[in-house]
């Protein structure tokens, strides 16, 4: 099984949303970041909400996670604002991987802060959002629709 990633700008273009499903890999994750940055209307420093709830297996190790965190911390950033990345990972293994990503990203010399969460409401609150569920964000439902 391969990873499927849906990306889009939601909340009237104020939030980048990435939804991963299937088997997560370094290559699939890096391709998803590139797809996100190529979206019309994407601007550096845009807050990101990453949903890992659909991941069925992960093929990431420490070195792969470090590569992903380096990419997140060195591209798509803004010199004028801190880029916030909230990673929703409700399963134990994915939560541990998301915490590793957040720690490595925060250690990177960049203008990026990342955090891992087990609940949607906590992910959204950390980003300063008033919604309590992802489906409540304007535009959420259209991400990944063909």
Legacy VTK file of the C-alpha trace (Angstrom):
# vtk DataFile Version 3.0
C-alpha trace
ASCII
DATASET POLYDATA
POINTS 146 float
0.000 0.000 0.000
1.197 3.492 -0.835
0.540 6.786 0.836
-2.218 9.010 -0.418
-1.974 12.630 0.551
-4.692 15.202 0.066
-3.532 18.802 0.278
-5.382 22.057 0.091
-5.735 25.548 1.399
-8.768 25.884 3.635
-10.367 28.563 5.793
-10.332 31.055 2.913
-6.647 30.319 2.199
-5.505 30.965 5.779
-4.538 27.357 6.580
-2.710 24.615 4.682
-4.218 21.180 5.280
-2.513 17.844 4.610
-4.354 14.540 5.126
-2.225 11.378 4.938
-3.690 7.906 4.321
-2.039 4.535 3.818
1.663 3.806 4.290
3.653 6.911 5.159
7.152 7.247 3.732
9.842 9.894 3.490
9.360 10.220 -0.249
5.563 10.506 0.010
5.840 13.110 2.750
8.372 15.214 0.839
6.198 15.014 -2.284
3.203 16.167 -0.232
5.143 19.178 1.049
6.104 20.076 -2.520
2.468 19.706 -3.665
1.337 21.965 -0.833
3.854 24.665 -1.728
2.764 24.509 -5.383
-0.886 25.212 -4.573
-2.261 28.434 -6.062
-2.530 30.937 -3.228
0.073 29.257 -1.015
2.336 31.753 0.721
5.405 31.071 2.876
4.745 30.957 6.587
1.154 29.749 6.223
0.098 27.652 9.240
-0.181 23.928 8.513
-2.549 21.323 9.889
-1.379 17.754 9.282
-3.827 14.887 9.791
-2.150 11.487 10.274
-5.282 9.682 11.444
-5.517 7.730 8.170
-1.998 6.291 8.295
-2.047 2.484 8.384
1.722 1.963 8.553
4.817 4.089 8.695
8.158 3.470 7.044
10.002 6.282 8.777
13.087 6.065 10.934
15.041 8.771 12.754
17.036 9.757 9.662
13.918 9.992 7.524
12.169 12.061 10.141
15.195 14.342 10.347
15.094 14.824 6.575
11.392 15.717 6.695
11.884 18.130 9.605
14.769 19.796 7.764
12.559 20.270 4.705
9.737 21.686 6.835
12.127 24.004 8.654
13.965 25.350 5.640
11.321 25.808 2.917
7.992 27.531 2.861
8.947 29.757 5.753
8.609 33.491 6.171
11.136 35.900 7.609
8.350 37.960 9.155
6.214 35.355 10.916
6.634 32.039 12.646
5.222 29.120 10.688
3.125 26.877 12.915
2.707 23.161 12.118
0.149 21.173 14.128
0.309 17.408 13.625
-2.762 15.403 14.612
-1.720 11.830 15.387
-4.251 9.962 17.526
-2.506 6.541 17.429
0.347 5.906 19.881
3.059 5.053 17.325
2.183 7.964 15.070
1.998 10.316 18.026
5.543 9.307 19.002
6.742 9.919 15.452
4.932 13.267 15.358
6.599 14.293 18.623
9.985 13.373 17.153
9.171 15.496 14.092
8.142 18.424 16.315
11.306 18.210 18.407
13.582 17.978 15.368
11.753 20.837 13.652
12.005 23.054 16.708
15.753 22.337 16.919
16.242 23.410 13.316
17.544 26.942 12.858
14.425 28.362 11.296
11.264 30.295 11.852
9.104 27.197 12.435
7.340 25.710 15.465
5.729 22.280 15.388
3.710 20.296 17.895
2.012 16.888 18.035
-1.515 16.336 19.317
-3.812 13.395 20.001
-7.030 15.387 19.577
-8.442 17.622 16.876
-9.496 20.296 19.350
-5.986 20.589 20.811
-4.445 20.767 17.320
-6.801 23.562 16.352
-6.443 25.469 19.622
-2.642 25.463 19.294
-3.029 27.073 15.881
-5.311 29.721 17.423
-8.434 28.342 15.746
-11.882 28.502 17.307
-13.188 25.296 15.666
-13.309 22.092 17.703
-13.284 19.605 14.785
-11.546 19.632 11.413
-14.860 19.274 9.596
-15.918 22.621 11.047
-13.152 24.498 9.203
-14.491 26.235 6.089
-13.322 24.322 3.013
-12.208 21.194 4.876
-14.653 18.925 3.054
-13.350 19.810 -0.418
-9.767 18.691 0.253
-9.249 15.398 -1.522
-12.505 15.547 -3.470
-12.129 14.660 -7.135
LINES 1 147
146 0 1 2 3 4 5 6 7 8 9 10 11 12 13 14 15 16 17 18 19 20 21 22 23 24 25 26 27 28 29 30 31 32 33 34 35 36 37 38 39 40 41 42 43 44 45 46 47 48 49 50 51 52 53 54 55 56 57 58 59 60 61 62 63 64 65 66 67 68 69 70 71 72 73 74 75 76 77 78 79 80 81 82 83 84 85 86 87 88 89 90 91 92 93 94 95 96 97 98 99 100 101 102 103 104 105 106 107 108 109 110 111 112 113 114 115 116 117 118 119 120 121 122 123 124 125 126 127 128 129 130 131 132 133 134 135 136 137 138 139 140 141 142 143 144 145
